[in-house]
Amino acid sequence: MASSSKTTFVDANDLLARRAAQKRGLISFAGGLPDPALFPKRQLSQAFLSAVGADAVTALQYGWPEGSRELREQIASELAARGASVEAERIIITSGAQQAIQIATTLAGPRPRIAVEPETYPGALEIFRSARAKLVGMAEAAQLYYVMPSVSNPRGQRLSDEERLALFERARHNQGYIVEDDAYAGTRFSTGVDSPLLATHPDRVFHVGTYSKTLCPGLRIGWLVAPKRLAKRALGQKQASDLQANGLSQALLVQYLQSGHFAGLQRRARAHYRRKLRRLLAAVQRHLPQLRYTAPIGGFSLWLDCEQHLSDTRLLEAAIARGVSFDLGHRFRAAPAKTLAIRLCFSAVADADIEPGVARIAQAFAKAFSRRHSG
Ligand SMILES: Cc1ncc(COP(=O)(O)O)c(C=O)c1O
């Protein structure tokens, strides 16, 4: 796996993923990527021309660290439609949701205790680990409680009303803050959306959002609403880290959102991803009956696991040899576990590749865990 003699700063699991990405004809269930077929290329090109043509200075000059006024107003009205009334002034435009999580983590102080679900977003785990956080379970006392209440990654589930209440109670009791990562909220397969936690507890919640999953991640535009008493420090952190989010992306996005095409795109995306999920579930039932899952209500992925002590890395190596890849389950786990788990992202896989891809994983499973290899 790491046999290259060249110096590399990439870890072994990343090397495996990169090797898979370079393999021709590979069917990739890895990555959590939106389907590029949904990128509104023509409308974004028009938005770009309008952004640069109409007001090139706004698009190309340095801007304020909090971001474009129009974009913040747009986000405020999207949040209001979901039941959270927030003044646009309180919204900070960030370089993706990733930076918003990073800012919230920094504000928790040195070596914070951060509560996470047993399986969670690896990009957040990386931020927490690099902040030398102590990761604890959701029932414990913590300074930050990191959750994805509307649609979780990797499981694609929501928090129930009871779970929300218990979370607020715990955070209040421990004087902690909740980091509400709403990255996938706009990807619910049905039209219903939960109101964000921000709506009811604005003083306890860092609310994190992004256009990466519903529009395109290349823009690198997300946002953060920090609790009022931390808002000034949050803005200071934003400014210290990169001065401002990409101004050209913000200007382009404002033009695109004003064109009125976003709602239609989201409708199409919902049907598109629902269809892919249906195909994936049928293929998994057929070829991988030994793995368990709960059907997701949104998001881009299906989380599969079993009770057996099997190595996800060994399975991935066998899968890549058969021309298919997926995300290693252990990367989503806050604490090590020996039981097998994998994440299959259906979002960017061509419809026709879904069933053959799962069949290849089943072959890899049989090969990797045949009696000869098991130990
Ligand atoms: C749950 C979750 N939060 C945040 C992010 C990062 O999003 P962005 O591209 O906006 O930085 C991702 C990306 O995969 C994610 O899955």
The ligand as a Tripos MOL2 file, in Angstrom:
@<TRIPOS>MOLECULE
LIG
   16    16     1     0     0
SMALL
NO_CHARGES

@<TRIPOS>ATOM
      1 C1        -21.1000   16.7650    7.6310 C.3       1 LIG1
      2 C2        -20.1860   17.6430    6.8400 C.ar      1 LIG1
      3 N1        -19.8990   18.8570    7.3090 N.ar      1 LIG1
      4 C3        -19.0830   19.6930    6.6490 C.ar      1 LIG1
      5 C4        -18.4950   19.3120    5.4520 C.ar      1 LIG1
      6 C5        -17.5630   20.2710    4.7620 C.3       1 LIG1
      7 O1        -18.2830   21.0180    3.8580 O.3       1 LIG1
      8 P1        -17.6520   22.2160    3.0240 P.3       1 LIG1
      9 O2        -17.3570   21.6840    1.6720 O.co2     1 LIG1
     10 O3        -18.7310   23.2400    3.0050 O.co2     1 LIG1
     11 O4        -16.4390   22.6860    3.7450 O.co2     1 LIG1
     12 C6        -18.7650   18.0620    4.9160 C.ar      1 LIG1
     13 C7        -18.1440   17.6310    3.6470 C.2       1 LIG1
     14 O5        -18.1190   16.4910    3.2920 O.2       1 LIG1
     15 C8        -19.6200   17.2020    5.6370 C.ar      1 LIG1
     16 O6        -19.9080   15.9860    5.1830 O.3       1 LIG1
@<TRIPOS>BOND
     1     1     2 1
     2     2     3 ar
     3     2    15 ar
     4     3     4 ar
     5     4     5 ar
     6     5     6 1
     7     5    12 ar
     8     6     7 1
     9     7     8 1
    10     8     9 2
    11     8    10 1
    12     8    11 1
    13    12    13 1
    14    12    15 ar
    15    13    14 2
    16    15    16 1
@<TRIPOS>SUBSTRUCTURE
     1 LIG1         1 GROUP 0 **** ****
